[in-house]
Amino acid sequence: MKTKQQVRSYCKEIRADYSAEIKSSYDREISEKLLSLDEYSNSKTVLAFVSKDIEVDTKAIIAKAFSHGKTVAVPRCNVERGTMTFYVIKSRSDLTSGYYGILEPKETCPELKDFSSSICLVPALAYDKELFRVGFGKGYYDKFLKDYSGVSVGVCYSDCIAEQLPKDEFDRPVNILITDSIIYRKDN
């Protein structure tokens, strides 16, 4: 079995090789699958990440969530504690460049306190069929998911799905995984 670092390198290479057209097509497929989920329809709040170029593009998902009248919250990282906190945004203009060059909510955005009726989009470089992930190695999402009681939804390209990935005791699986080709559920 590959190490987490080997998985990260491999998946970064795969994603770097995608043409703009292929990546856009995959992103659209993932977005459409997510928006068709009952869990999405029944949610009042969408916890989204603001994607970097190498990740599944979340711009369309965030825009649709706004248009569907959902509360949208995105994380801000606390690097000293290694944690992240979600803040409510009303539009993309509520975002500013944060740590790692990731767009984060401005200091003026209110902290999200109520996670009931929410779904959380979880990024990763790779997922396995047990719905565990290999992220970028900082552990922010695993720490958050430990106490999160809503529905966690991983989004990833099908080229980066493995039978099984290396795991540590603090790793947390998601409830649902959406790729460009299939939807996996934890109860399957």
C-alpha positions in Angstrom: 0.0 0.0 0.0 1.2 3.5 -0.8 2.0 6.0 1.9 -0.2 9.1 2.3 2.6 11.2 0.8 2.8 8.9 -2.3 -0.9 9.1 -2.7 -0.8 12.9 -2.5 2.0 13.1 -5.1 0.2 10.6 -7.5 -3.1 12.4 -7.3 -1.6 15.8 -7.8 0.1 14.5 -11.0 -3.2 13.1 -12.3 -5.0 16.3 -11.6 -2.2 18.5 -13.2 -2.6 16.5 -16.4 -6.3 17.2 -16.8 -7.1 19.6 -19.6 -9.4 22.5 -18.7 -12.2 20.9 -20.7 -11.9 17.5 -18.8 -11.7 19.2 -15.4 -14.7 21.4 -16.2 -16.7 18.4 -17.3 -15.8 16.4 -14.2 -16.6 19.4 -12.0 -20.0 19.8 -13.6 -20.8 16.0 -13.1 -19.9 16.2 -9.5 -21.9 19.4 -9.0 -25.0 17.9 -10.6 -24.8 14.8 -8.5 -24.4 16.8 -5.3 -27.3 19.1 -6.2 -29.5 16.0 -6.9 -29.0 14.5 -3.4 -32.0 14.5 -1.0 -29.5 15.4 1.7 -28.7 18.6 -0.2 -32.4 19.4 -0.9 -33.2 18.9 2.7 -30.3 20.9 4.1 -30.7 24.5 5.2 -26.9 25.1 5.4 -24.1 24.1 3.1 -20.6 24.0 4.6 -18.4 24.5 1.6 -14.7 24.9 0.9 -13.5 27.5 -1.5 -11.6 25.4 -4.0 -8.1 25.8 -5.3 -7.2 25.0 -8.9 -6.3 21.4 -8.1 -9.5 20.6 -6.2 -13.1 19.9 -7.4 -14.4 23.4 -8.3 -17.0 24.6 -5.8 -17.9 27.9 -7.4 -21.0 26.6 -9.1 -22.1 24.6 -6.0 -21.8 27.8 -3.8 -23.6 29.9 -6.4 -26.5 27.3 -6.6 -26.7 27.1 -2.8 -27.1 30.9 -2.7 -29.8 30.8 -5.4 -31.6 28.0 -3.5 -31.8 30.2 -0.4 -29.4 28.1 1.7 -27.1 29.5 4.3 -23.5 29.1 3.0 -20.5 28.9 5.4 -16.9 28.5 4.6 -13.9 27.7 6.9 -11.2 29.9 8.2 -8.2 28.0 9.6 -6.6 28.7 12.9 -3.0 27.6 12.1 -1.8 27.8 15.7 -4.5 25.4 17.0 -4.7 23.4 13.8 -8.5 23.8 13.7 -11.0 25.5 11.4 -14.2 27.4 12.1 -17.0 28.0 9.7 -18.3 31.5 9.0 -21.4 32.6 7.1 -20.9 34.4 3.8 -23.5 36.2 1.7 -21.5 36.3 -1.5 -18.0 35.8 -2.9 -17.2 39.4 -2.0 -17.1 38.2 1.7 -13.9 36.2 0.9 -10.3 37.3 1.3 -7.0 35.6 0.8 -6.0 33.6 3.9 -3.4 31.1 5.0 -2.1 28.8 2.3 -3.4 31.4 -0.2 -6.9 29.9 0.2 -9.9 32.3 0.1 -11.4 32.5 3.6 -14.3 34.5 5.1 -13.5 38.1 6.1 -13.2 38.9 9.8 -16.6 40.6 9.6 -18.4 37.4 8.7 -20.5 35.9 11.6 -19.4 32.5 13.0 -21.8 29.6 12.2 -23.1 28.3 15.5 -25.9 26.0 14.4 -25.0 23.0 12.3 -28.4 21.4 12.3 -29.8 20.6 8.9 -26.4 21.0 7.3 -24.2 19.2 4.9 -20.4 19.6 4.8 -18.4 19.3 1.6 -15.1 17.7 2.3 -12.2 18.1 -0.1 -9.4 15.5 -0.6 -6.7 14.5 -3.0 -8.0 10.9 -2.8 -10.7 8.8 -1.2 -11.2 5.1 -0.8 -14.2 2.9 -1.1 -14.6 2.9 2.7 -15.0 6.7 2.4 -11.7 7.6 4.1 -9.6 10.4 2.5 -6.2 11.6 2.0 -6.2 15.4 2.2 -3.3 17.9 2.1 -1.9 16.6 5.4 -2.9 19.2 7.9 -5.8 17.3 9.5 -8.3 20.3 9.7 -11.2 18.3 8.3 -10.6 15.2 10.4 -10.6 17.4 13.5 -13.8 19.1 12.5 -15.6 15.9 11.4 -14.8 14.3 14.8 -17.7 16.3 16.4 -19.8 17.1 13.4 -23.2 15.5 13.4 -24.5 16.6 10.0 -24.0 14.8 6.7 -20.4 14.9 5.4 -20.1 14.7 1.6 -16.7 14.0 0.0 -16.1 15.3 -3.5 -13.3 13.8 -5.6 -12.4 12.8 -9.1 -12.9 9.1 -10.0 -9.3 8.8 -11.1 -8.3 9.4 -7.4 -10.5 6.7 -5.8 -8.6 3.7 -4.3 -9.8 0.4 -2.9 -8.1 1.2 0.4 -6.0 4.1 1.6 -3.6 4.2 4.6 -5.4 5.4 7.8 -4.4 6.9 11.1 -6.6 6.7 14.3 -7.7 10.3 13.9 -8.9 9.9 10.3 -12.7 10.2 9.8 -14.7 8.8 6.9 -17.4 10.8 5.1 -21.1 9.7 4.9 -21.3 10.1 1.1 -18.7 10.3 -1.6 -19.4 11.9 -5.0 -17.2 11.5 -8.0 -17.7 12.4 -11.7 -18.9 8.8 -12.3 -20.6 7.5 -9.2 -22.0 8.2 -5.7 -20.8 6.0 -2.8 -22.7 5.9 0.5 -21.3 4.7 3.8 -24.2 2.4 4.3 -23.5 0.5 1.0 
